[in-house]
Amino acid sequence: MTITRSILNPTTLTWALRTLYCAWAAFWAWFVIMASSWESPAPPWWIPAAWLAALLALGFATWRYPLLGGVVLAALGAFSYWYFANSGARALLSLPAIGLGLSFAALAWFRDRPPSP
C-alpha cells in the first residue's frame, strides 16, 4: 500500500515525466547536432539552432507551466505526426511528444484541481 502511494505521488510522477522529457530531448539534440555536422551540404546554422531552441523552450514550458507546456508539446507532436510521412520519424519524434505532452497536461490538470466534496 505504501509503495503504491509513493509511486502515484504527483511529485514522483512529475519528476518521472521530466526525466523522460530530458532523455527524449537529449536524444533529439544529439541527433540534430550529428546530422547537421555530417550532412553534405551542411544546412544553414539557424536550422539546428532553431531545433535546439525549441527543445529548450518546450523543456522550460513543461517544467514551469506543465499544463501549457504539455498542451503545446502534444499539439506539436500531432503536427509532426501529420507532417512527416516516415514511420521512423513518427515513432521517435511524434508519438513520444504526444504521450509526454498529454501526460504533463493530465498530471497538471488533476494535481491542481481542488478535491471534490
Protein Blocks (a to p, Z undefined) as FASTA:
>chain_A
ZZmmmmmpmklmmmmmmmmmmmmmmmmmmmmmmmmmmpccdddfklmmmmmmmmmmmmmm
mmmmmmlmmmmmmmmmmmmmmmpmcfklmmmmmmmmmmmmmmmmmmmmmmmpccdZZ
